[in-house]
Amino acid sequence: MGVPATLLRKLYVTGSLRNTPTGFQFQLKNRLAPATLLRFGGLKVDGRYIATERVYLHVNDDVYPASHIDVHRPVLFQVNHILTVIVEGETLSPGSHHLTCDLYAQEVGWLHIPIEDELREFLPTSVDVSQMALS
């Protein structure tokens, strides 16, 4: 049995959807239980899939290419920590957007996180993955 969507919606940090100099990003805050992420299953934005190779996860001062996350390179997502999902190479238009972020957690299986938010202004303090060492 999976985690109900009503609980998964609470992971999304409302208002965190932002365009960056090189793409867009949003944040998830773990308000539920410690999780070991073993797979990034995909990101859908307004009904369209984003290539996994363009997605990075920033958590605990580390940046992970989403396509590299697996059982040998898990991502620990502790309670009250924030995970920033970064998409390179594409910005979003102003207005309302519907996203689904799929992650596989060792403890509970697939998490299909539904997200609805209005795009906010450019966030100058966003994470620039080109300037960081990847884990």
PLY file of the C-alpha trace (Angstrom):
ply
format ascii 1.0
element vertex 135
property float x
property float y
property float z
element edge 134
property int vertex1
property int vertex2
end_header
0.00 0.00 0.00
1.40 3.37 -1.00
1.43 6.67 0.83
-1.84 8.58 0.23
-1.65 11.63 -2.06
-3.08 13.80 0.73
0.05 13.10 2.80
2.41 13.40 -0.16
1.06 16.88 -0.99
2.41 18.00 2.39
5.96 17.32 1.17
5.82 20.18 -1.33
7.00 23.58 -0.08
4.28 25.91 -1.34
5.67 28.85 -3.29
9.02 27.18 -3.98
8.47 26.75 -7.75
10.93 29.19 -9.34
12.70 29.86 -12.59
16.49 29.99 -12.21
19.18 31.37 -14.54
19.45 27.93 -16.19
16.04 26.28 -15.67
13.61 25.90 -12.79
13.42 24.34 -9.34
11.08 23.47 -6.49
11.46 22.11 -2.97
10.18 19.17 -0.95
10.39 19.13 2.84
10.28 15.78 4.59
7.54 16.16 7.20
6.75 12.44 7.39
9.55 9.97 8.21
13.19 9.31 7.29
13.50 7.99 3.75
16.21 6.34 1.68
15.65 7.32 -1.95
16.73 4.54 -4.29
15.36 5.81 -7.58
14.12 8.93 -9.31
11.18 7.74 -11.39
10.47 10.90 -13.33
9.11 14.40 -13.34
6.04 15.44 -15.26
5.25 19.14 -15.79
1.84 20.08 -17.18
1.43 16.59 -18.66
4.90 16.46 -20.25
7.84 14.37 -19.03
11.18 16.04 -18.32
14.29 14.06 -19.32
15.82 12.58 -16.17
19.29 13.58 -17.39
18.28 17.22 -16.88
17.16 16.73 -13.26
19.31 17.08 -10.12
18.48 16.62 -6.45
20.09 18.95 -3.90
19.91 17.77 -0.28
22.24 17.97 2.72
24.69 20.21 0.81
25.12 17.58 -1.91
23.87 17.58 -5.51
22.95 14.27 -7.15
22.16 13.74 -10.84
18.70 12.13 -10.71
19.75 9.53 -13.28
22.55 8.28 -10.97
20.41 7.51 -7.92
20.15 3.78 -7.28
20.64 1.13 -4.56
24.41 1.68 -4.72
24.08 5.49 -4.55
21.00 6.22 -2.41
19.97 9.66 -1.21
19.10 10.01 2.47
16.13 12.31 3.05
15.82 12.92 6.78
12.83 14.43 8.59
12.73 18.25 8.41
15.34 18.32 5.64
14.66 20.07 2.34
15.28 18.46 -1.04
15.51 20.86 -3.98
14.61 19.40 -7.36
16.56 21.29 -10.04
15.77 21.12 -13.75
18.39 22.42 -16.18
17.76 23.71 -19.69
14.11 24.73 -19.45
12.21 27.55 -17.79
8.48 27.71 -17.10
6.02 30.37 -18.17
4.29 32.49 -15.52
1.08 31.07 -14.08
-0.27 27.85 -12.65
1.59 24.58 -13.15
0.81 20.95 -12.32
3.75 18.64 -11.60
4.20 15.05 -10.49
7.52 13.97 -9.00
8.09 10.20 -8.69
10.61 8.89 -6.17
11.19 5.37 -4.89
11.83 5.15 -1.14
13.20 1.94 0.32
10.87 2.21 3.31
7.51 2.65 1.52
7.95 2.11 -2.22
6.89 4.56 -4.91
5.98 8.12 -3.97
3.95 9.92 -6.65
4.06 13.48 -5.31
1.37 15.76 -6.79
2.29 19.45 -6.98
0.21 22.48 -7.98
1.63 25.97 -7.70
1.92 29.38 -9.32
5.29 30.22 -10.83
7.06 32.88 -8.78
9.68 35.41 -9.84
13.31 34.54 -10.51
15.11 33.39 -7.35
18.67 34.82 -7.39
19.86 32.51 -4.60
18.92 29.35 -6.50
21.29 26.43 -6.72
23.56 26.50 -9.78
24.63 22.90 -10.35
27.36 23.95 -12.78
29.19 25.53 -9.82
28.90 22.53 -7.48
30.67 19.23 -7.18
28.26 16.41 -7.94
27.98 13.46 -5.57
0 1
1 2
2 3
3 4
4 5
5 6
6 7
7 8
8 9
9 10
10 11
11 12
12 13
13 14
14 15
15 16
16 17
17 18
18 19
19 20
20 21
21 22
22 23
23 24
24 25
25 26
26 27
27 28
28 29
29 30
30 31
31 32
32 33
33 34
34 35
35 36
36 37
37 38
38 39
39 40
40 41
41 42
42 43
43 44
44 45
45 46
46 47
47 48
48 49
49 50
50 51
51 52
52 53
53 54
54 55
55 56
56 57
57 58
58 59
59 60
60 61
61 62
62 63
63 64
64 65
65 66
66 67
67 68
68 69
69 70
70 71
71 72
72 73
73 74
74 75
75 76
76 77
77 78
78 79
79 80
80 81
81 82
82 83
83 84
84 85
85 86
86 87
87 88
88 89
89 90
90 91
91 92
92 93
93 94
94 95
95 96
96 97
97 98
98 99
99 100
100 101
101 102
102 103
103 104
104 105
105 106
106 107
107 108
108 109
109 110
110 111
111 112
112 113
113 114
114 115
115 116
116 117
117 118
118 119
119 120
120 121
121 122
122 123
123 124
124 125
125 126
126 127
127 128
128 129
129 130
130 131
131 132
132 133
133 134
